[in-house]
Amino acid sequence: MAQENPLWGAQRIRGELLGLGYEVGRETVRRYMHLARPKRPSRIWRTFRNNHAGEIWACHFFTVPTLFLHTLYVFFFIEHGRRQLVHFNVTAHPTADWVWRQLIAATPWGRQPRFLIRDRDACFGGYFIARARAIGIEVVLTPFRCPQANGIAERMVGTFRQQCLDPSSS
């Protein structure tokens, strides 16, 4: 009842249960209401992003089909603070070494983020986090099936697709 009517309080639910013939106390209803309602999302992630926006980069892959039905992989880095595209490259066969070379190319002369947000794609390889930590970059992995955690990069993918790859826009 609490899930179907999220605005109802314990007293209202108790009244409805009494109308159905179930006699329960208000405190009993209140005790079990928190189990039925979904938990609010944590503010920790949003606070982290807001506090360190100038020190965060995000990276992401997306695919582009070609005219001859081949698949190209676009990889890019975007800065969170100004939402500026830092580096991008395209390949037909992404490997862990290729991804690592992109990070090195994106961070010349010590211009690097403090935090790098990335997903759990296998193209990064098993040693990416350790190598990034060795040059002073803390890698933050997004949770499984949670594209909102890397929302700025996801938005950039949408912009690439709409502005650069949409054949009807030309």
N, C-alpha and C positions, 0 to 999 in steps of 0.2 A: 504494500500500500504506500509506503514511503517512497519507493522508486517511481511509482506511477504518478505520485502527487508530491513533487519536491518542495512545494511551497507550504505544505501542511506541517504543523507542529505536532508535538506529542499529544497535546490535549485534543486536537481535532481528530487524530488517528484513534485515540482512546474512545472518543464519542462514536466514531463510525463502527469500531469493534463492538461497543455496547449495543448499538443498533442491530448488529448481526447476532447478538446473543453471547458474545465473549466478554467476560468480566475480567479486565486486567487493570492494573494500576498505571498511573501516568509515568511513574519512574521506571516501570518495567518496559513500557513502550520507548521511553527515552534511551534506555540502556541498549536496546536493539536497533534503534533507528540508524545509528552510525554504521552498522554493518550493511544496511540496505542501500545507503546513499553512496555514490562514487566519491572518491577522495579528490580534493582539489589539487590541481597541478602544483608542483613545488616551485617556489620563486627563486630557488638557488641558482638555476641555470640562467634565468633572465638577469639576475643580479650579477653573476659572473660576467656575462656578455656586456652589460652596461659599464661595469667597473673597469674592464680591460679592453674596451673596443679598439683602442689605438694599437694594442699589442697583439691582436688576434688576426690571423689569416685563416681562410678556409680553402680547401681544395676539393675538387670534384671531377668525376668522369661523366661524360655523356656520349651517346652514340649518334652517328649521322649516317644514314644509308646513302650510297652513291647511285649514280645513274645506271651503273652496270651491276647493281645489287651486291656491292661489297659494303663492308661496314668499316667506318673510320671512327676512332676514339679520340675525342677532344678532352684534354686535361687542362685545367686552369687553376690559378691561385687568385683569390680576391681578398683585399684588405677590408676588415669589418668597419674600421673607424670612418673611412671616407667612401667605402664601397667602391674602391678603385680596383680595376683589373690589373694585377701585378705581372702575370705571366700566363701564357697559354701555348699549347703545342698540339699537334695532331699526329697520330700514328695509326697504322693498320694493325700493329701487333704490340700492345702494351706489355711490358715486362717490368719486373721489380727494379732492374738496373736502369731502364729507361725512365721510370718514375723518379728514381733517386737523382738522375742527371737533371731532371726538370727542376727539382728542388734546389740543386746546386746552381743552376742557371738563373733561378728566380731570386737568389740571395747573394748577389755579388757585393764585395767590399763590406761585408758585415751588415748589410741591410737585411735584417731578418726579423720574423715575428718572435714574440716570446711564447705564444701558443699557436698551434696549428690544429684546426678542427678538420677531421676527415672521417669518412665512413669505414666500414670494415671490409672493403673490397680486397679480393685476393691479389690484385695487381700490385699492391704495395709490398708484398713479400713479408716474410717473418722478421727481418732484421731492420725494417724501416724505423721503428720507434727507437731502438737502441742507437742507431746511427744519428737520428735527429737529436736525440738527447745529448749525444757526444758533441754536437756543434751548438748546443744551447737552446734548442727548440723543444718545448714540452708538447707532445702530441696528445690531443684530446679526442678519443673515439666517441662517435655518436652511438646512442643506444640502437638495438636492433629494431628495424621497422619504424623508425622515428625520423622522417625527413625534416620535421620542424626544427630539430636540433641543429641542422645545417641549413636553415632557412634562407640565409643571404646567398649561399651558393646555389640553392635550388631556384631562387628567384632569377639569378643570373643565367641559369640554364634556360628558363622560360624566355628571357630577353634575347638570348642567342637564337633560340628557335623562332621567335616571332620576328625579330628584326633582320636576321641574317639568313635564315634557312627557309622561311616561308615563301614558296614560289608565287603565291597570289599577291604578295605585297609589292612586287616589282612592276 
